[in-house]
Structures are given as C-alpha cells and as structure tokens.
Amino acid sequence: MQEIFPLEVVAANALFTEFSDDFELMYVQCHMDRLHMVRPSIHTTSHFAPETVHVGPGIIYSQWGIEHTIGNLGEEIKQHSNAFANLAQQGIYRYQVNALKAMIPNIEPPENPLPRGAVDVGGGYALLHAMDTTSCDVRPCEHCAIVKCLQAHGVTLTQETASVI
C-alpha cells in the first residue's frame, strides 16, 4: 500500500505550479490562439496536488473523463471501413465546436433547466405539467391557488376549464 505524505503534496504542488506558470509564460505568452492547449494539458498539472488532498490521486478518478470521451467519439464513427480517419474527423469537428463555444459563449442558447411543459412562476418555483394517471379532487384553497397562478401567467380560463381544475 502506498501513502502520500503532506510534505510530499506541498513539494509536488510547488513544482507542478512552477512548471505550469513557466510554460504559460514561455510558450503561451498571453496569445489567445495558443490558449487552447494550456487548459487540458498544462494548466491542469497545477491542480494535481490540491485535488489529491480533496479526492485522492488522479489515477483513481481522472480516467472516467477520457473513457467517456472515447466512448462518445466511438459512437460518432459512421464509416467503419475507415474508422481511424473518421475518428480523427470527429475529433477535429469537436475541437472546432468547442473553440467556437469558448470564443463566443452566447453562440448556443442556454439550456432550459425546466422539463418540457413546465412554466416558471418565479421565486425558484415552477408549475409542472400533470403527471398523475388518475384524476383526483383538489381542495377549494388549492383550486383558487391554481386558477390564480394560471391567470397570472396569461392563461385564459373558461367557466368549464376552471371547473375541471
């Protein structure tokens, strides 16, 4: 069984951080066109020691990311006769998309965290669509609250639809 001592973590952190900082100063030189290589391959090293303290050595937890990426790229291969060329093209495509997203963060509309059919009623609350497979009666106070909420969000209720609620 191996053990990592606190002094070793401190020494490793100093060396990794020095390497990362020196690389960025020497090779990146604040050029945006060179920034894409720093985060995944160089800058991450400055986080190895602190993350070892928090979650353990990287060998324990970091493999999932690369395995997940390999799995995703493998699913995207369309021409099995020339799989490696196709895999390279998928990698290039993903790199280009990620570069665009990094340069223009608003290029993609933000994801709607609410499920389909839900209405944001504010204050961290949402009105979700019906999920019950059987109907049930609501109390008069619940009926009033539902009707008021729907009307506040511009839903026009007829006498018939209001009585169904």
N, C-alpha and C positions, 0 to 999 in steps of 0.2 A: 504494500500500500504506500502510495506517495503522499507527501504532505507539503503544503506550500506555507512557508513561514511569513509573518507580516513584514519583516525586513526585506525579504526577497521580493514581495509585492511592491514595496516602496522603491527599491532599486530598479525593478523592471519598469515601473511607471515612469521614472525619471529617464531611463534610456529610450523607451518607446516614444515618449513625448518629445524628447530631443530629436530623435530620428524624424518624426512626423513634421515637426516645426522646421527642421533644416531642409527637408525635402521640399516643403511648400515654399520656403524662401529661395532655394536654389533653382528649382525647376518650374514651379508654377508662376512665381513672380507676379501674383495678382492678375494674371491673364485669364479672363473668363473662358476662353477657348481651351484652356488646359485644365480647368476645374473639374471636368467630368471624371478624370482619373484619380483625383485625390480622395474623394469620399470612400469609395468601396475598397480601394487597395492600400492607401497610405494612411489617411486620417483615422481610420478605424483602429489602427495599432495603438493610438494614444488612449483608447478606451479599454484595452485588454485588461490592464491591472485593476482599475476600479470595478469593472464588471466581474472580474474573478472574485473580488471580495463580496459582491452582491449576489451573484448567481452561480459561481463556480467557474472552473476553467472552460475556455471556449470550445474545447473538443466535446464537451458534454451537450452544449445547447446550440452551437452555431451550424451544425451540419444540416439541420432542417431547412434552412433558407435555400441552400444550394440544391438540395434534393427536390424541394418544391419547384424551384425554377427549372431544373432538368425535366421534371415531370410535366410541367406546363409546356415547355418547348417540345417535348416528345409528342404531346397531344396535338400540337400545331403542325406537325410534319404531314404534308399532304401527298407527296410523291415518294413512296417507299423505295422506288428504284434508284433514287439518288438522294438518300436520306441525309447525308452529311452536308451536301450543298444546300439542300432545303433548310436544314437546321441552321446553317450559317446565315441564310437569308432571313429566317425568323429572328435570329439574334440581332441582326442589323436593323430590322424593322422595329423591334422592341427598343433598341438603343435610340433610334431616331424619335420614336414616340415619347420616350422618357425625356430626351433632351428638349423636345418642344414643350412638354409639360413643365419642365424646370425653367425654361426661358419665359414662357407665357402661362403663368399659373391659372389664369381665368379662361384658358382655351377650352376646358371642359366644364360644363355646368356642374355645380355642386350636387352631390348625391342627396336625394330626399330621404332622410332617415325614417320617415313615417311609412307604414305599409300602404299599399295601394288602396285607395278608397277612404283613407283617413283624412280628417280635417283638423288642422292646427287651430286650437281655440285660445292659444296664448297662455302665458304663465307656466310653460312647461307641460301643458295638458293637451291631449288630442282626443277627438271623438272618433272612435274606431267603427268600422262597418260591422254589421251584425254577424255573429259567428254561431249563434245557437241554431240547432237543427229543429228545435221545437219552440213554439211561442210561449211566452209567459206574461202574466199581468204585472204592470208596474204600479207602484203606489201613486196616489194623486200628487204628492210632492215631487216624485221622480218625473212624472208626466209633465208637470209645469216646467221643471228644470230643462228637460229635453226640448220642449217646444220653444222656450226662451233662447236656448243655445242655437237651435236651428234658425230661428228668426233673426238672431243677431248676426248670423253668417249668410244672410240673404236668401235663405230657403223659404219659399212661399208655400204656406200650408193651407190647404182647403179644409173645410169642416170635416170632410171624410178622412183625409190623411191625418189630421190632428187627432181624430178619434182612434185611429189604428195604433198610434204610439202608446 
